[in-house]
Amino acid sequence: MTQTAERPAPAEAPARGSHYMHGLDVLRVICSVAVLYNHVAGWAKMRGAGDFWIADLIEGGVVDSLHLNELLGFVGVGTFLVISGVVVTHVSTRETPGQFLARRAVRLFPALWVAILLAWVLALTGALGVNHPPDFGDLLLNLGLLNYSFADASTLLAVTWTLTVQVVFYLLAAATIPLLKRWPWLPPAIAAALVSVLISFTNNPTEGGPASLRIIASFLPVLFLGQLVMLVRGKRLAPLPAIALGLVHLWLAARAAATWSGTPDGPAYVRTLVLILLLLLLCTRANGRIARSRVIKVLADRTYAVYLLHFAVVLGTLNLLADPLGFWPALGIGLTVLAITTELLHRFVERPLARGFRRWEARRAERKREITRSSDR
């Protein structure tokens, strides 16, 4: 299984209202850049592209100074996951379980399917390197995020392993919405027990289903830490029990990393997670001109598309053009193509489907009200 730090896993895009945390948009943009840097720097290191001087600056000035994982491993992924925990918890208390799952599915899967199809085409042409040559069956497995359950399956987009963690979190969040509304402490407590059992059950896995379950167990605590932050911020849970549950989830993350050498992104997982939480707490209070700016809003709205596309588009372009043109021209072309494809994916897939689904929900609700009024008469 290939695991590399990516939007991502993506963060859920929150609805903008009076309680909207604009600082999270800034954080999403920064982390999107961190994910892109991680993969470009990884490609440059693997291919021996020594002229990528940005990596020298970041590795020496940031990674070494803060004792983080190489190439900012887990910084982007972890931050996107914890933001998703914050935002999903915020919206889940206002939705029914069915409505919650339907909205998350519309948000997650159509754009994912487009990115998977693009990656499949690039892999078939040899422009995108994958762990196994893909066939049509591999395409179907990837479209359903089931490829990680089979050791011999081809993984078309290495970044999608984080989406498996988010899907499990969405299912748990939907199942515990009634509990979250009445006993807010109970869902993260149930999750902690579940994660502990999963860690014990998946003892030192190597590949396939057990390794996928171990990935989920290792990173679910990150999302539930975000949930706890939101519960405290929304005054649904007192700080003291939230801190206690947060320490349990931090311990579970540390336990998962310490008992499995295959934990993605290196040994600084827990240290990085603590720094991410501190940064998140600062950004939830940010509400200035930059955080509210149109530029940040536009970029933040497109971070999921960047997350899905950057691996196939930018690395595929580097694979094709770096040798004949050189690293920097190829990177410039790759980033340009990424900007174009990101805008197309957001404008013609993400946004219209989300708006269309909300309009369908509104029409359905209006029909129910009309039926109710007719029956009352």
Summary of the structure (lengths in Angstrom):
residues: 377
radius of gyration: 20.8
end to end distance: 61.2
largest distance: 77.2
contacts: 1306
relative contact order: 0.15
helix: 75%
strand: 0%
